[in-house]
Amino acid sequence: MLYTATNALNIMLKRLKDEETTANMLSDMITFGDFNDSINLAKLRDIEKSFTRQSVYDKIVK
C-alpha cells in the first residue's frame, strides 16, 4: 500500500513537472507531516508490518 501511494504521488508530480504546472500548486502544497497524516502513514506502516517479518521491517524502516 505504501509503495502504491508513493508511486501514484511520484507519477502525479512527474506529470505536473512535464506540463510545467507545478507553479500553480504552490498555494496547495502541504508539509511531509500533513501528507503523512492525510494518508495515515502510521496505519499503513502497521499494515505493512503485519505482512513482514519484524527483522526485515526494522531494516526497511531504519
Biopython code that builds the backbone (N, CA, C, O; Angstrom):
import numpy as np
from Bio.PDB.StructureBuilder import StructureBuilder

atoms = [
    (1, "MET", "N", (0.819, -1.200, 0.000)),
    (1, "MET", "CA", (0.000, 0.000, 0.000)),
    (1, "MET", "C", (0.858, 1.257, 0.000)),
    (1, "MET", "O", (0.608, 2.189, -0.764)),
    (2, "LEU", "N", (1.859, 1.276, 0.852)),
    (2, "LEU", "CA", (2.715, 2.455, 0.927)),
    (2, "LEU", "C", (3.415, 2.670, -0.404)),
    (2, "LEU", "O", (3.518, 3.802, -0.878)),
    (3, "TYR", "N", (3.897, 1.587, -1.013)),
    (3, "TYR", "CA", (4.546, 1.707, -2.320)),
    (3, "TYR", "C", (3.563, 2.262, -3.348)),
    (3, "TYR", "O", (3.927, 3.124, -4.148)),
    (4, "THR", "N", (2.344, 1.785, -3.334)),
    (4, "THR", "CA", (1.338, 2.228, -4.296)),
    (4, "THR", "C", (1.049, 3.710, -4.138)),
    (4, "THR", "O", (0.969, 4.436, -5.129)),
    (5, "ALA", "N", (0.890, 4.169, -2.897)),
    (5, "ALA", "CA", (0.626, 5.588, -2.645)),
    (5, "ALA", "C", (1.810, 6.441, -3.080)),
    (5, "ALA", "O", (1.628, 7.488, -3.702)),
    (6, "THR", "N", (3.018, 6.000, -2.757)),
    (6, "THR", "CA", (4.212, 6.750, -3.123)),
    (6, "THR", "C", (4.383, 6.780, -4.635)),
    (6, "THR", "O", (4.725, 7.817, -5.202)),
    (7, "ASN", "N", (4.150, 5.662, -5.281)),
    (7, "ASN", "CA", (4.280, 5.596, -6.735)),
    (7, "ASN", "C", (3.265, 6.504, -7.418)),
    (7, "ASN", "O", (3.603, 7.192, -8.381)),
    (8, "ALA", "N", (2.034, 6.515, -6.936)),
    (8, "ALA", "CA", (0.998, 7.381, -7.508)),
    (8, "ALA", "C", (1.383, 8.847, -7.360)),
    (8, "ALA", "O", (1.196, 9.636, -8.286)),
    (9, "LEU", "N", (1.914, 9.211, -6.208)),
    (9, "LEU", "CA", (2.350, 10.586, -5.983)),
    (9, "LEU", "C", (3.496, 10.934, -6.922)),
    (9, "LEU", "O", (3.524, 12.030, -7.483)),
    (10, "ASN", "N", (4.433, 10.022, -7.099)),
    (10, "ASN", "CA", (5.561, 10.245, -7.995)),
    (10, "ASN", "C", (5.091, 10.460, -9.435)),
    (10, "ASN", "O", (5.587, 11.353, -10.122)),
    (11, "ILE", "N", (4.146, 9.654, -9.888)),
    (11, "ILE", "CA", (3.602, 9.803, -11.242)),
    (11, "ILE", "C", (2.929, 11.161, -11.395)),
    (11, "ILE", "O", (3.120, 11.841, -12.403)),
    (12, "MET", "N", (2.138, 11.558, -10.394)),
    (12, "MET", "CA", (1.453, 12.840, -10.450)),
    (12, "MET", "C", (2.450, 13.994, -10.519)),
    (12, "MET", "O", (2.289, 14.905, -11.331)),
    (13, "LEU", "N", (3.478, 13.959, -9.673)),
    (13, "LEU", "CA", (4.456, 15.044, -9.658)),
    (13, "LEU", "C", (5.248, 15.101, -10.962)),
    (13, "LEU", "O", (5.560, 16.188, -11.447)),
    (14, "LYS", "N", (5.574, 13.948, -11.530)),
    (14, "LYS", "CA", (6.290, 13.924, -12.808)),
    (14, "LYS", "C", (5.433, 14.547, -13.902)),
    (14, "LYS", "O", (5.924, 15.337, -14.709)),
    (15, "ARG", "N", (4.157, 14.191, -13.925)),
    (15, "ARG", "CA", (3.259, 14.751, -14.936)),
    (15, "ARG", "C", (3.137, 16.261, -14.772)),
    (15, "ARG", "O", (3.160, 16.996, -15.759)),
    (16, "LEU", "N", (3.009, 16.726, -13.536)),
    (16, "LEU", "CA", (2.923, 18.164, -13.301)),
    (16, "LEU", "C", (4.196, 18.875, -13.749)),
    (16, "LEU", "O", (4.136, 19.960, -14.327)),
    (17, "LYS", "N", (5.342, 18.263, -13.482)),
    (17, "LYS", "CA", (6.614, 18.859, -13.897)),
    (17, "LYS", "C", (6.707, 18.904, -15.419)),
    (17, "LYS", "O", (7.114, 19.916, -15.990)),
    (18, "ASP", "N", (6.329, 17.808, -16.073)),
    (18, "ASP", "CA", (6.374, 17.761, -17.537)),
    (18, "ASP", "C", (5.459, 18.809, -18.161)),
    (18, "ASP", "O", (5.780, 19.375, -19.206)),
    (19, "GLU", "N", (4.324, 19.067, -17.521)),
    (19, "GLU", "CA", (3.370, 20.052, -18.038)),
    (19, "GLU", "C", (3.690, 21.459, -17.549)),
    (19, "GLU", "O", (3.012, 22.420, -17.911)),
    (20, "GLU", "N", (4.731, 21.572, -16.723)),
    (20, "GLU", "CA", (5.157, 22.851, -16.146)),
    (20, "GLU", "C", (4.014, 23.541, -15.403)),
    (20, "GLU", "O", (3.840, 24.755, -15.509)),
    (21, "THR", "N", (3.247, 22.768, -14.660)),
    (21, "THR", "CA", (2.134, 23.329, -13.898)),
    (21, "THR", "C", (2.401, 23.325, -12.394)),
    (21, "THR", "O", (1.505, 23.622, -11.604)),
    (22, "THR", "N", (3.638, 22.986, -11.994)),
    (22, "THR", "CA", (3.916, 22.916, -10.560)),
    (22, "THR", "C", (3.813, 24.278, -9.888)),
    (22, "THR", "O", (3.515, 24.352, -8.696)),
    (23, "ALA", "N", (4.051, 25.341, -10.618)),
    (23, "ALA", "CA", (3.954, 26.679, -10.029)),
    (23, "ALA", "C", (2.534, 26.957, -9.550)),
    (23, "ALA", "O", (2.339, 27.692, -8.582)),
    (24, "ASN", "N", (1.552, 26.381, -10.215)),
    (24, "ASN", "CA", (0.157, 26.584, -9.832)),
    (24, "ASN", "C", (-0.200, 25.879, -8.534)),
    (24, "ASN", "O", (-1.231, 26.177, -7.930)),
    (25, "MET", "N", (0.637, 24.952, -8.101)),
    (25, "MET", "CA", (0.338, 24.166, -6.910)),
    (25, "MET", "C", (0.899, 24.778, -5.629)),
    (25, "MET", "O", (0.629, 24.272, -4.540)),
    (26, "LEU", "N", (1.663, 25.842, -5.738)),
    (26, "LEU", "CA", (2.337, 26.381, -4.562)),
    (26, "LEU", "C", (1.376, 26.673, -3.420)),
    (26, "LEU", "O", (1.708, 26.427, -2.260)),
    (27, "SER", "N", (0.207, 27.187, -3.720)),
    (27, "SER", "CA", (-0.743, 27.511, -2.648)),
    (27, "SER", "C", (-1.354, 26.262, -2.022)),
    (27, "SER", "O", (-1.890, 26.323, -0.915)),
    (28, "ASP", "N", (-1.276, 25.137, -2.717)),
    (28, "ASP", "CA", (-1.864, 23.892, -2.224)),
    (28, "ASP", "C", (-0.849, 22.937, -1.609)),
    (28, "ASP", "O", (-1.221, 21.854, -1.158)),
    (29, "MET", "N", (0.413, 23.314, -1.584)),
    (29, "MET", "CA", (1.445, 22.404, -1.088)),
    (29, "MET", "C", (1.274, 22.171, 0.410)),
    (29, "MET", "O", (0.877, 23.072, 1.149)),
    (30, "ILE", "N", (1.579, 20.955, 0.845)),
    (30, "ILE", "CA", (1.487, 20.607, 2.256)),
    (30, "ILE", "C", (2.844, 20.099, 2.730)),
    (30, "ILE", "O", (3.714, 19.769, 1.924)),
    (31, "THR", "N", (3.008, 20.041, 4.030)),
    (31, "THR", "CA", (4.258, 19.548, 4.601)),
    (31, "THR", "C", (4.265, 18.024, 4.578)),
    (31, "THR", "O", (3.232, 17.387, 4.372)),
    (32, "PHE", "N", (5.448, 17.451, 4.792)),
    (32, "PHE", "CA", (5.532, 15.995, 4.860)),
    (32, "PHE", "C", (4.666, 15.457, 5.995)),
    (32, "PHE", "O", (4.014, 14.423, 5.852)),
    (33, "GLY", "N", (4.664, 16.159, 7.113)),
    (33, "GLY", "CA", (3.847, 15.730, 8.247)),
    (33, "GLY", "C", (2.370, 15.696, 7.906)),
    (33, "GLY", "O", (1.668, 14.742, 8.242)),
    (34, "ASP", "N", (1.896, 16.746, 7.234)),
    (34, "ASP", "CA", (0.489, 16.790, 6.818)),
    (34, "ASP", "C", (0.168, 15.672, 5.827)),
    (34, "ASP", "O", (-0.896, 15.057, 5.897)),
    (35, "PHE", "N", (1.106, 15.413, 4.898)),
    (35, "PHE", "CA", (0.902, 14.335, 3.928)),
    (35, "PHE", "C", (0.825, 12.990, 4.644)),
    (35, "PHE", "O", (-0.055, 12.175, 4.366)),
    (36, "ASN", "N", (1.758, 12.769, 5.571)),
    (36, "ASN", "CA", (1.763, 11.514, 6.328)),
    (36, "ASN", "C", (0.459, 11.328, 7.084)),
    (36, "ASN", "O", (-0.082, 10.224, 7.148)),
    (37, "ASP", "N", (-0.045, 12.422, 7.660)),
    (37, "ASP", "CA", (-1.324, 12.353, 8.369)),
    (37, "ASP", "C", (-2.479, 12.078, 7.404)),
    (37, "ASP", "O", (-3.394, 11.319, 7.724)),
    (38, "SER", "N", (-2.430, 12.700, 6.223)),
    (38, "SER", "CA", (-3.542, 12.547, 5.279)),
    (38, "SER", "C", (-3.645, 11.129, 4.726)),
    (38, "SER", "O", (-4.743, 10.669, 4.413)),
    (39, "ILE", "N", (-2.509, 10.426, 4.601)),
    (39, "ILE", "CA", (-2.555, 9.039, 4.124)),
    (39, "ILE", "C", (-2.527, 8.052, 5.280)),
    (39, "ILE", "O", (-2.508, 6.838, 5.072)),
    (40, "ASN", "N", (-2.524, 8.586, 6.511)),
    (40, "ASN", "CA", (-2.487, 7.763, 7.722)),
    (40, "ASN", "C", (-1.295, 6.807, 7.680)),
    (40, "ASN", "O", (-1.446, 5.587, 7.745)),
    (41, "LEU", "N", (-0.099, 7.407, 7.568)),
    (41, "LEU", "CA", (1.132, 6.643, 7.413)),
    (41, "LEU", "C", (1.345, 5.640, 8.539)),
    (41, "LEU", "O", (1.822, 4.531, 8.297)),
    (42, "ALA", "N", (1.003, 6.011, 9.750)),
    (42, "ALA", "CA", (1.188, 5.094, 10.879)),
    (42, "ALA", "C", (0.386, 3.809, 10.668)),
    (42, "ALA", "O", (0.884, 2.712, 10.923)),
    (43, "LYS", "N", (-0.855, 3.949, 10.201)),
    (43, "LYS", "CA", (-1.686, 2.765, 9.953)),
    (43, "LYS", "C", (-1.129, 1.946, 8.790)),
    (43, "LYS", "O", (-1.112, 0.717, 8.844)),
    (44, "LEU", "N", (-0.674, 2.629, 7.738)),
    (44, "LEU", "CA", (-0.081, 1.915, 6.603)),
    (44, "LEU", "C", (1.146, 1.128, 7.036)),
    (44, "LEU", "O", (1.354, -0.001, 6.591)),
    (45, "ARG", "N", (1.955, 1.718, 7.900)),
    (45, "ARG", "CA", (3.141, 1.013, 8.388)),
    (45, "ARG", "C", (2.749, -0.200, 9.226)),
    (45, "ARG", "O", (3.395, -1.245, 9.159)),
    (46, "ASP", "N", (1.695, -0.057, 10.010)),
    (46, "ASP", "CA", (1.223, -1.206, 10.797)),
    (46, "ASP", "C", (0.749, -2.337, 9.884)),
    (46, "ASP", "O", (1.028, -3.509, 10.139)),
    (47, "ILE", "N", (0.035, -1.978, 8.826)),
    (47, "ILE", "CA", (-0.425, -2.990, 7.867)),
    (47, "ILE", "C", (0.770, -3.642, 7.192)),
    (47, "ILE", "O", (0.847, -4.865, 7.080)),
    (48, "GLU", "N", (1.701, -2.808, 6.744)),
    (48, "GLU", "CA", (2.907, -3.323, 6.096)),
    (48, "GLU", "C", (3.684, -4.238, 7.042)),
    (48, "GLU", "O", (4.192, -5.285, 6.641)),
    (49, "LYS", "N", (3.764, -3.824, 8.285)),
    (49, "LYS", "CA", (4.490, -4.600, 9.293)),
    (49, "LYS", "C", (3.830, -5.959, 9.515)),
    (49, "LYS", "O", (4.516, -6.950, 9.766)),
    (50, "SER", "N", (2.518, -6.008, 9.423)),
    (50, "SER", "CA", (1.819, -7.271, 9.659)),
    (50, "SER", "C", (2.120, -8.313, 8.577)),
    (50, "SER", "O", (1.927, -9.509, 8.799)),
    (51, "PHE", "N", (2.589, -7.867, 7.412)),
    (51, "PHE", "CA", (2.919, -8.786, 6.327)),
    (51, "PHE", "C", (4.412, -9.061, 6.209)),
    (51, "PHE", "O", (4.840, -9.787, 5.312)),
    (52, "THR", "N", (5.198, -8.493, 7.101)),
    (52, "THR", "CA", (6.655, -8.596, 7.017)),
    (52, "THR", "C", (7.215, -9.113, 8.327)),
    (52, "THR", "O", (6.721, -8.766, 9.399)),
    (53, "ARG", "N", (8.243, -9.940, 8.245)),
    (53, "ARG", "CA", (8.913, -10.372, 9.467)),
    (53, "ARG", "C", (9.501, -9.153, 10.165)),
    (53, "ARG", "O", (9.935, -8.217, 9.493)),
    (54, "GLN", "N", (9.525, -9.138, 11.470)),
    (54, "GLN", "CA", (9.992, -7.999, 12.257)),
    (54, "GLN", "C", (11.416, -7.599, 11.882)),
    (54, "GLN", "O", (11.696, -6.409, 11.743)),
    (55, "SER", "N", (12.316, -8.556, 11.714)),
    (55, "SER", "CA", (13.707, -8.228, 11.406)),
    (55, "SER", "C", (13.836, -7.529, 10.055)),
    (55, "SER", "O", (14.639, -6.607, 9.906)),
    (56, "VAL", "N", (13.055, -7.961, 9.078)),
    (56, "VAL", "CA", (13.078, -7.328, 7.757)),
    (56, "VAL", "C", (12.481, -5.934, 7.845)),
    (56, "VAL", "O", (13.030, -4.990, 7.275)),
    (57, "TYR", "N", (11.368, -5.791, 8.549)),
    (57, "TYR", "CA", (10.710, -4.495, 8.701)),
    (57, "TYR", "C", (11.639, -3.490, 9.369)),
    (57, "TYR", "O", (11.713, -2.341, 8.935)),
    (58, "ASP", "N", (12.349, -3.901, 10.418)),
    (58, "ASP", "CA", (13.266, -2.999, 11.115)),
    (58, "ASP", "C", (14.352, -2.479, 10.182)),
    (58, "ASP", "O", (14.738, -1.314, 10.275)),
    (59, "LYS", "N", (14.847, -3.319, 9.292)),
    (59, "LYS", "CA", (15.877, -2.887, 8.340)),
    (59, "LYS", "C", (15.318, -1.884, 7.339)),
    (59, "LYS", "O", (16.010, -0.943, 6.951)),
    (60, "ILE", "N", (14.075, -2.077, 6.920)),
    (60, "ILE", "CA", (13.452, -1.177, 5.950)),
    (60, "ILE", "C", (13.194, 0.191, 6.569)),
    (60, "ILE", "O", (13.497, 1.212, 5.951)),
    (61, "VAL", "N", (12.648, 0.228, 7.756)),
    (61, "VAL", "CA", (12.231, 1.475, 8.387)),
    (61, "VAL", "C", (13.417, 2.270, 8.915)),
    (61, "VAL", "O", (13.414, 3.500, 8.864)),
    (62, "LYS", "N", (14.424, 1.580, 9.418)),
    (62, "LYS", "CA", (15.577, 2.283, 9.986)),
    (62, "LYS", "C", (16.480, 2.719, 8.927)),
    (62, "LYS", "O", (17.511, 3.331, 9.207)),
]
sb = StructureBuilder()
sb.init_structure("model")
sb.init_model(0)
sb.init_chain("A")
sb.init_seg("    ")
for serial, (resi, resn, name, xyz) in enumerate(atoms, 1):
    if name == "N":
        sb.init_residue(resn, " ", resi, " ")
    sb.init_atom(name, np.array(xyz, "f"), 0.0, 1.0, " ", f" {name:<3s}", serial, name[0])
structure = sb.get_structure()
